[in-house]
Amino acid sequence: MYVVADGAVAPKNNFVLPFLLDGLELHGRLVRLGSAVDEIILAHDYPAPVAHLLAEALTLTAMLASIFKYKGVLNLQIKGDGPVGLLVCDATDGGQLRGYAKFDRTFLPTFCNKKSNAAQLLGEGYLAFTVERGPEKERYQGIVELGGRTLEQCAHHYFQQSVQFDAVLKIGVSRNRDKTWRAGGLMLQRLPRKELMAPNGKIDKAWKQHRDLVQKIKPITLYQNCISPFSVLFELFNGDNIRVYEAKNLCAKCSCSKERVELVLAALPNEEIESLKVNGKVVVTCEFCNLQTIFRESDLAELRDRGRLE
């Protein structure tokens, strides 16, 4: 059976849905991204393997952001020496997502096939999660070496090495016939042993059984919005007491603005600003949303008059 908490509805798109397996103290998150992940990917001309990897990273970021209690921004950064050298994703406490990838177009074609995995695309490097909680609070950061063939395995390595809790996750990504992207993920987390009320033997056995269930789930059930998220949980954990809580909406939204770019320019020496000019203009492109902010000579002169530039 499952119990739906007050206010919880069955969303179809762009959400993270918390749930609890009552009596077993196993907490979970179901994430489904449609237009949000598609909008982020389509802002750039990414080859399919890069877009697929970025969609996985965005799903992972949304899942992790939902388990940390914070006011601010959770940042995921994956850096490697492979053809995809950098993945960066942000999630705010308000559910706003953004992300981008950097890759080598000359090196990438060697890996552009269905058998390519995260380890081949990223190479050796590190995975880092950073929680920025505002200027007055200390930030939290965890960094581990990349480990595993898939992004799921890399995340599992992070859980074990950095935050030191037991978790299992499954991520699915698909590109539809209309060229739009969809992604979904399910994460199950076991509370630390000292917080468990049930006998350890019961919890350990239940954890192993449910971990195996998550690992065997078909990825298509995670991202298809024609399948109710409640149905996904009920069919997967049939026989358990499932408590489903209110879903949190997610959206694609970048935090860049002209005002922020002005602050960046204000921190640069005038000589460096002059070196950035092309045909008399300074053009700044956001790495996340690809939006261009253009500063003509008249704009730069206005900044000088306002005291923003020396």
N, C-alpha and C positions, 0 to 999 in steps of 0.2 A: 504494500500500500504506500501511497505518498500523501503528505499533507502540504497544502499550499498556504503559506503564511498570509495574513491580511495584507491586501494591496498587491499581491503578486499576480501577474498575468503572464500569459504565454506569448512573449514577444517573437517576432519573426526575423528581425534583422538588426545588426549592430548593437549587441548587448553582451553583458556578462551576467550570468545567472548563478548566484551562490546556492549551495545546498548542503545538507547534513544527513549522513546516514545515522539516524538516531539509535542510541544504544551502543554503537561501535566507535563513536567519536572520530569518524572519518569525515573530513570536510572536503568540499569540492567546488569547482567553478566550471561552468560551461560557457564558452565564448563563441559567438558567431558574428562574422564580419562579412558584409556584402558591399554596399555602396561606399562604406568608409575605406576599406582596403583598396577597392577599385579606384577611388578618387586619388588616393596617395600614389598608387602605382602609375596611373595614367598621366600624372604631372611630369613624368620623365619617359624617355624612350628606352626603357629597359628591355634587354633580351629576356626571353621566357625564363631561363634558369635563374637569372638575377631577380626578376619579379617574383618568382615562386619562393625564393629564399627570403626576400623582404616580407612577403605575406606571412611566412612562418614566424619571422622575427616580430612582426606586429602583433600576431596572435599571442605569442609568448609574453610580450610586454603587457598586453591587456590582462592576461591571466595573473602575472606577477603583481601588477598594480592593484589588483583587487584583493590581494591577501595582505599587503602592507597597509598599516594605518598611518596615513600621512596627509598633510596639506601642502601641496606643492607639485613637483614633477618627478616622476620616476623615469630614469634614462637607462636604456640598454645600449651598450656599445660592444660590437664584435669586430675585432681587428685581426687580420691574418696576412700571410705572405702569398696567398694564392691569387687567382684571377679576380676574385671578389675581395678587395682589400679592406673594405669597411662597411659595416651595417650600423646605422644609428636610428633608434626609435625612442620616442617620448610618449608618456601618458600622464595627463594631469589628473588630479583628484576629482575633477569635474567630468572625466571621461573623454577628453579631447586627445586624439591620436595624431601623430605625424611621424614620418620616417623617410630615410633615403639610403641609397647604396652608392658606393664608389667601386668601379671595376675597370679592368684593363681590357679594352675592346680587341686588342691584338692577340692577347693571350687566351681570352675567353672561348673562342670558337672550338678549341680543342676539347672543351668540356661540355659543349652544347648538345647533349644527348640525354635520353630518358634515364640512363643509368648513372648519371652524375649525382653525387651526393654532397652534403655540406662540407665534409672533410676535404674533398677534392677541390671544391670551389673556394673555400676559405684558407686551406693550408694550415700551417702552424701559427698560433697566436694566442689571444686571450679573449675571455668573455667577462664583461664588467656590468654590474648593476649599480646605479647611483640614485639615491633618493635625496632630492634637494627640498628641504623643508623651510626655506626662507632664510634671509640673512641673519636672523637672530638665533637660529637653531643649527646645531651641528649636523652635517650631512652624513648619511650612511653610505658606505661603498663596499662592495664585495667583488673581488677579482680572482678568477681562476684561469688556468690554461685550458685551451680548447681540448676537449676529449670526447671522442665518439665519431661515428660516421654521419650521424644526422643531428639536426638542431635539437631534437628531443633528447638525444643522448648527451649532448653538450650541456643542456639545461639540467639534466639529472646529475651530471658530474658537478655542476655548480651547487646544487642542493646539498650534496654530500660533503663537499669540500668547504663551502663558505657558510651557508646558513644552517647546515647540519640538522636538517629534518628530512623525514622520509616522504617522498612525493613521487607520483608517476603521472605522466601526461601523454596525450596523444594529440597530434595536430594533422589536419587535413587541408589541402589547398587544391583548388581547381580553377581552370580557365574555361568559361562557358563557350558555347558555339558563337555567341554574339561578341566574343572577345573580352567580356567582363570577367573580373576575378572575384572569387569567393574564398573564404577561409573559415576554419572553425577549430576549436580545441576543447579538450576536457582534461582537467587536472584533479587528482585526488591526493589529499594530504593527510598524513597521520600525525596526530598530536605527539609531542615528546612524551616518552614513557612516564615521566614524573607527573604529567598532567592527567594521566588516564585513571579512571575510576574502576574499570573492569579488570579482572585478573589478566596478567600479562599473556598467558597461554591463549586465552580466547581472542585477545586483541591481535596477537601475532598471527594466528591462523586466519582470522578475518581479513587482516591486511594483505596477506599473501594471496588469498582468494580474489579479493577485489582488485588488487594490483594486476593480476592476470587478466581479469575481465576488461580493464581499461586498455591493456596492451593489445587485446584481440579485437577491439571495436573497429568497425569499418569506417575509414575516414569520411566516406560520402555522407554518413549519418550526422556528421558534425557540422557540415557547411550547407546542407540542403535546407532552404527555409520552408519547403513544403512538408518537412518532418517537424512536428512540434517538439520543442526542447523537453517538455514534460514527458512526451512519449519516449524520447531517447533515454532519459534517466530511468523511467519505469521499466523499459525493456532490458536495459543493461543491468539494473540492480533489482530485478524482480524478486520479491520475497523479503526485501529489506524495508524498514520504515524510513522513507525518504521525506525529509522536510525541505521544502523549496521556499526560498526567500525572494523578496522583491528584486527584480532585475535592474541593473544599472545601464542606462543608455550610453552608447559610444558614438563618436562622430569623428570625422576627419577635419581637423582645424589647426592651422599653423599660427604660431604666436608672433610671427614676424610683423614688422610695421615700419613705416617710413621714419617714425620717431626713433625707433631702435637703431636704424641705420645711421641716422644723424648722430646719435651718441657714439657709434663706432667711428665715424668720420672725425668727430670732434676729438677723439683720442689720438688721431694720427697727426704727425708733423705735416706742415703745408707742402714740403718737398715730396713727401710720399703721396699725398693727394694729387699733386701735379703729375706724378708718374703713373697714376691710375687712369688718367684722362685718355679717351680715345675719341678723336674728332671733336675735341672740346667738351666732352661729357664724361661723367663718372657713372658707370652702370654697375649696380650691385645686384647679384642674383642670389636669392635664398636657396640654400642647398636642399632644404626640405620640400618646399612647395613650388620651387622654380620660378617664383614671381620676381620680375625685374623692377628695381627702383632706379629711376634715371635722375641724375642731378646735372642739370645744365649749368653753364657759367653763372647765369642769373640766380639759380638756386643756391650755388655755393657762395655767391656774393651776399645773398640774404642771410645765410648762416653766419657769415662773418659779421654782418651788421648786428645780428642778434647775440653776438659774442660766443656762438657755438664753435666757430673756427678761429684760429689765431691769424 
